[in-house]
Amino acid sequence: MESMTLNIMNTDFYIEVPGASENWKEPVSKWLQYVAQEWSRFIPNNELDQINQLPVGKTLKINASLYDCLKKSNHFYEQTNGLFSPYLKNQLVKQGYNQSFPFSSVESHEERLDPIVKDPLHFLGNQQIYKTSNQPIDLGGFAKGYAVEQIKKWLQIHGFSFGIVDGGGDIAMWSDGEKEWSIGIANPFNGTEMGSIKIQNGAIATSNRIYRSWIYQQKEKHHILNGQTGKAAETNIIQATVITDSIYKSEVGAKLSFLMSELQLNKWFENSGWRVARFIVDQDGKTKWIKMGDGRYV
């Protein structure tokens, strides 16, 4: 087996594949460095910032990978009626998330959330976007999940029969049947293992509202916002781990776990035809497995 560990985007990435004769680590590392540099909302004049600075009513041709990531995230924005949203940069900044983690508190100023504007981007094809309103982008965890998925696909194309790509809890794994992965679920309160999943093929994403949280105007804030209101999700759920057949679905499903009641989300998954398993931790430390569909996710 060969593996690589890399800390980037304030995230520990771990990739493991069978032994190989060719150099796969360098292109994987370069890809992650590109995403970290060009898709961060904290770096001025990068590719994402060029979109955010684009005047309303103008078009822009962008990098093919960024176009694909934005279009995929916009698909889930539409599918969830805006509840999941990549267009919440202003709302995050206004509530104190104006710097890269880690930090614990920020200076207070008048919090006046901007109104949510629907459908701020149109996708014209040929890597061109058209801006309809000034609702800036923050790809957040979706960009990390996209980076993980693209590494997985690249390694599969290059002939690796099994492997795992772990981006700080956003995990994609595949196997021809030779390998089964055992994935631990960390306790959000102390980091110890509180559960595990055995899986050959699929994806896992975990979100919690402890790590990316801060004090602002004497109130605890966190990064999981309701895309319809721009406000932080109000829920007794502390952590959600979601297993599906796609890292994109897992990432979105984890966010929705904080934004819908269990009954509403079960119904949404059922109507969407997703096969999902969820491991939920509430603020009292109680845990629960919830499975949808036929119960299979491998």
N, C-alpha and C positions, 0 to 999 in steps of 0.2 A: 504494500500500500504506500501511496505518496500523499502528503498533506501539505497545506500551507495555511499559516495564520497571519492575518494582517489587521492592524487597527487603523481604521479610516472612517470618516463620518461619525466620529465618537462611538464607533461600533467595532466589536471584535468579529471579524470574518474568519470562518474556518471552512476549508474546502478539502475533501478527501476523495481520492479515486484510486483504482488499481494502479500498480506500477506502470510507468510509461517510458518510452524511449525518447519522445519529443518533449520540448520545453513548453509546457502549458502554463507555468506559473507567471511568466513575464506578461503574456497578453491578458491574463486574468487581472493581474495587478494594475496594468495600464488602464483597463476598462474601469476598475473601481476608482482609480485616481481621476479619470475623466469625469465620472458621475459626481464625485465629491467636489471637484473644482467648478464644473459648469452648471450643475443643477441645484446648487445651494442658494437659498434666498439670502444668505448672509454675506455673499461675495459680490461686490459691485462689478458691473460691466461684464459679467459672464453671460452664457447663453440664456439662462432663465431671466436674468435681469433685463436683457434686451427685450424680451417679451413683455415684462412688467412695465418697462419704460415706453413701450410702443404706444403712440397716440391712438385714441379711439378713432375708428374709421379707416385705419391703415392695415395693410397686409404685410406679412414677413415670411420669408422662406427660412426654415430652421433645419437643424440637424435631423437626419432621418430617425435616429434613435429617440431623441427628445420628442419629435412629432408623434412617434408610435406610443411612447409612454403617456404623453398628454392625452392622446386620443383614447387610449385604454382607460385612463382615469376618468375622462369625461363620459365614457360609456357607463361606468358605474354611478357617476353623478346623475346621469339621466335615469338609469334604472332604479335608483333609490329616491327619485324626485328631489334631488338636491340634499338629502340628508347626509350622505357621504359627499364631501366636496374638496377638490384641490384648489379652490378659489377663496381661501380664507386668510391670506397673508395679513391684510389690514386688520382683521378681527383679532388675530393672534398678537400682533404688535400692540394694538390698543389695550389689550389685557396683560401686557407686560412681557410677552415672549418676544423680546427684541434683540436677543443675543443667543449665541450658540451655547448649549449646555456643556458642562454643568454650571448652574447657579441656583441660589435658594431664595433670593428676594430681589426686587427691583424698585427703583425710585417711583413714587406715586405721582401721577398727573391725572387730569380730568379724563375719565373714561366715558367716551361717547362713541358707541359702536356705529360704524357705517352701515347703512341699509344694505341688505343682500340684493344683488342684482343677478337675475337669472341669465344663464347661457352667455357668459362674457366672451367666449371664443367660438368662432366657426372654423371648421376644418374643411379646407377647400381642395384637398388632394395635392399631390406633387409637393408635399412637405410645406405647404403654405397655410398660414392661419390668418384669420381676419378678426380684429378686435372690435367688439361691439360696445364694451363698457370698461370702466377702470375698476376691475375687480381682480387684483393681482394674485398670482399663483404661489402656492406653497405646496410642493409635492409631498413633503414629509416622508412618512413611512412607505408610501406607495413607490417612491423612487428607489428606496432600498430594496423593496420586494421585486421591482422590475430589474434591478441590477442582479439580484440573486437568480431570477428566472433566466436571464440572458446568459449568465455563466453556465447554468445547467444545460441549456440548449446547445451552447457552443461545445461543451465537453461531450455531450451525446453525439453531435455531428462528427466529432473527432474520434469516435469509436470506443468511448469508455462504456463498458457494459453496466456499470453501476457507479454510484457516487452520491455525495451529499454536499450541499452548499448551505452554510449557516451564516446568516447575516444578523447576529445578535438576537436570535429568536425567530427571525423570518427564515424558514428552512424549506428547501426543495430537495427531494431525494428521488432516486430512480434505481431500479434493479431489474435484471433479466430473470430473477428468481434465485440467483446465487446468494444474494445478500439481503438480510433484514436488518433494519435500523431500530435501535431502542433509544427513544428520545425522552430525556427527563424534563419535567415541568418544575420550574423553580418557584419556591414560595416567595410571593412578592414582599413579604414582611422581613424575611431574614436570609433569603437566597438559598436555603436548603432545598433538597428535592422533595416534592410532595406528591408526585405522580409520575407516570411514564406511559409512553405510547410505543407500540411495536408496529412498524410500517415498512413496506417495501417501496411503494410508489405513491407520491402525493406531495402535499405541501402543508406547512404549519406556520401560523403567525400568532404572535402573542402581543397584546397591548395591555398596559396597566397605567393607572393614573397616579402612581407614586413617583416613579423615576423622573418623568418630565412634569414636575409640579413645582410651584413657587408661591411665595407670599406677595400679594399685590393689594394695596389699599386695605391691609389687615385681613385679607381673605385669601384662602388657599385657592389657587388656580391650577389648571392642568391643560394639557395640549389637545385633549379630545373634545372638539367643538361640534355642536349641532350645526350642520351646513345650512339649515333653513332659518336659524336665528342668529348664528354667529356666537352664541354663548356656550360656555363650558357645559358638558353633559352633567346632568344631575341624576345620580344613580347610586345605589348601594354596592354596585359591582366594583371591585378593586382591580381584577385582572380577568382577561378572557383569552383563552387559547383556542384557536379554531383550526380544524383539520378539514381540508377539502382536496380536490384533485388539481387545484391551481393556486399558486401563491397570490395571485390577484384576488381571487375569491376569499382566500383565507384572510388577507389583509383587510378587505372591505368588511367581511363578516365579523372580524374582531372589533372594528370600530362600531358597527351596528349593534353589537352586544351591549354597548354603553348607551345607545341612543333609542332603543326600542325596549318595550317590555318583553319578557320571555314569550308570552302568547303571541304578541305582534310579530316578533322575529321568527318564531316557528312557522307562522302563517306565511310570512314573506319568503322564507326559504322554500316552503312547500310550493308556493305559486311560481317561484323562480326555477324549480326543478333541481335545486342544488342538493347534493348529498353532503351532509355536514355532521361533524362531531364537535362538541364544544365542552371545554373544561372551564368552569366558572368559579372564581373565588370572590366571596363577598367581603364587606368591610369587617364582619365579625370573624372572618377566617374560615367560614363554612365553605365547603366545596361541593360541586355537582357536575356530573356528566350528563350531557343532553345530546341525543343523536336524532338526526332527521333522515328522511328517505329510507333506504333499505338498511341503513346502519353501517354500510361499508364505505371506507374512504381510502382503500388501497387498491 
